[in-house]
Amino acid sequence: MVTATPSFARRPLGRTGLQVTPLGLAALAVPAWRPGGSALRAADVERAFHEHGVNTFLAHPLMKELCVGVKNLIAKGHRSELVLVSETGLPFAGAVRRDFEKNLAILGTDYLDVFLVGWVRNRWFVRDAVWGTLRRFRADGRVKAIGFSSHDRPLAAKLAVELDADVLMIRYNAAHRGAEREVFAPLAALGSKRPGIIAYTATRWGLLLKPLPKKGFAEALSGAECYRFVLGHPMVDVVWCAARTAAELDADVVGVGNGPLTGERRDYAVRFGDAVHRAAKGGFRWMFGKDAS
């Protein structure tokens, strides 16, 4: 039973100068694993800000209720307290501009805090025409930080340095820990100049929430434990939470307030994560590439 609603302290998002909460709110679930997606309403989004202190939101047009909640917060005078992250889905300069303007209009604001090129799978996704458009937005003050998201870990680490990205959004969870070696370790060498790091798919699209009794794991992880595992790595600044209900969000906030997983429970998360990874089907996945490990 949830008996407390702690308010999160804010922390730096890498070198961006933005102050974020460790748990950021998103509201888009993968239907194949989470039928019905998120049931969070706009009022729940506002309550997350007022009661839990959540100030970091993945504001995407597909997340309609979240966008309405954020727009309401902006209309009530809270824009300067929010960190709004959004992304473009198509790596073409014209699409980048259209998506950017669309996001501003939907949210009722004249600037974004972080704007990303989503799902970068090749260098050409962030070629000069695309990356230059983001840089102009930043130079004009219409966005404070720019970056990209990617499932290709070696490519992500290389491009984060090459492009001098402000923010990197990368997959990281108990079943997919390769980022520790292939992303976090090389970027840690940048010290205070490293990009801010946002982690997503903390529950491995819900599979870490399901037990594997036939593999010797009768108990799954809770959503809060998934987020606590991710936030236990010092390179992670924010992890996205896609709670389906207000009660789930309350439980996630309280859990994360207990700090990173440690000791036996973290060891269990690693072993369970390995089992989940082994149980997943391999092969080519269009949005991840050949190696989805």
Beta strands, then each sheet from edge to edge (+ up, - down):
strand 1: 11-12
strand 2: 19-20
strand 3: 23-25
strand 4: 56-58
strand 5: 83-88
strand 6: 112-117
strand 7: 143-150
strand 8: 167-171
strand 9: 196-200
strand 10: 238-241
sheet 1: 1+ 2-
sheet 2: 3+ 10+ 9+ 8+ 7+ 6+ 5+ 4+
end
